[in-house]
Amino acid sequence: MPQQKTSPLKTYFDELEETNGDDECRKWLDSLFDARAELATFVATRRGGGTGTYVEFLKGSFNFSFRYTFSDGRPDTIIRFPKPGHTAIAYRDEKVTNEVQFMEYLRQHTDIPIPRIHSWGLTADSPHNLGPFIIMDYVTGTLLSTILKQPDEEDLYLNPKIDNTLLDNIYYQIARYLLQLSHLTFPKIGAISKDNTSNTWHVPNRPLTYNMNELVTVSGYPVDKWPNAPFDRSSEYLASLANEHLTHLHTQRNIADNPDIAQDRFIARHRFKQLITKYYPTENEPFILFCDDMRPSNMLIDPDTHRISAVLDFEFTNAMPAAFSYDPPWWLLLSGPEV
């Protein structure tokens, strides 16, 4: 029997949207560096005094930070902003609010090591409206991905010669963190928040996800097509995802470069929607906290003791269907799955 030919699943960025985002980010970075000295005073005030001295900048996929040192003997402090153009402007305040709430919840309910937050605020609270920010302790350590990766390789691949005892020790620590998260359940799908009046946690807001941000920043997805409330059932959320895929099909201008791929992607998206009722006939699973970016590239480790010293970047974390967390983590080999 001849092998059936399949179309590639991966879609490419809209290069025009990506370029516009990069230009927006560069312009913002110019303003940020111009305010570097002013931000030292701002950070000092928010952390409780002292005179701050700039040390370095730190950059990630979605965030940019300045590190300051102080003469009072307390840990160095960073102020971190989401980068416009790489984080959709419409989501920056929402993203930071969700992350701060989740980090507070983690500190109360788990022993996952996270940086101490001194202060945070929205765009309107920042100097020159630079954007929402988190001011927190700088944590020393080596990126866990550096310890695990194959040496002398630019791309991240798990070192096939890594000591099994070391790998077991590290993955055991991460497994403990994931197990703790799996016991924390919520009644809805979405972003968690604390009710300060009752001192209880609930899910009042929609889930803001990694994929939502990517679609807006690199595919031209319309921001008014997203859900605006949490979900009560997994099937409702999956139906929303199915509609998201269909909207993406109709809005990204370079979604396909020939009729065959366009047809395959059209059929696949409609078939996905039809499968929801088949595989979710009942609604009996809990909703638990899920962070799809909780991976070695966002963890710091003590290179001498091999203990994880900090887990970073909890943006796009939500209460999600339990099946999301029960699947094996996609990053076990460091590189993502081939699509």
Buried (B, 14 or more C-beta within 10 A) or exposed (E): EEEEEEBEEEBEBBEEBBEBBBEBBEEBBEEBEEBEEEBBEBBBEBBEEBEBEBBEBEEBEBBBBBBBBBEEEBBBBBBBBBBBBBBBBEBBBBBBBBBBBBBBBBBEBBEBBBBEBBBBBBBEBBEEEBBBBBBBBBBEBBBBBBBBBBEEEEEBEBBEEBEEEEBEBBBEBBEBBBEBBBEBEBEBBBBBBBEEEEEEBBBEBBBBBBBBBBBBBBBBBEEEBBBEEBBBBBBBBBBBBBBBBBBBBEBBEBBBEEEEBBEBBBEBBEEBBEEBEEEBEEEEBBBBBBBBBBBBBBBBBEEEEBEBBBBBBBBBBBBBBBBBBEEEBEBEEBBEEEE
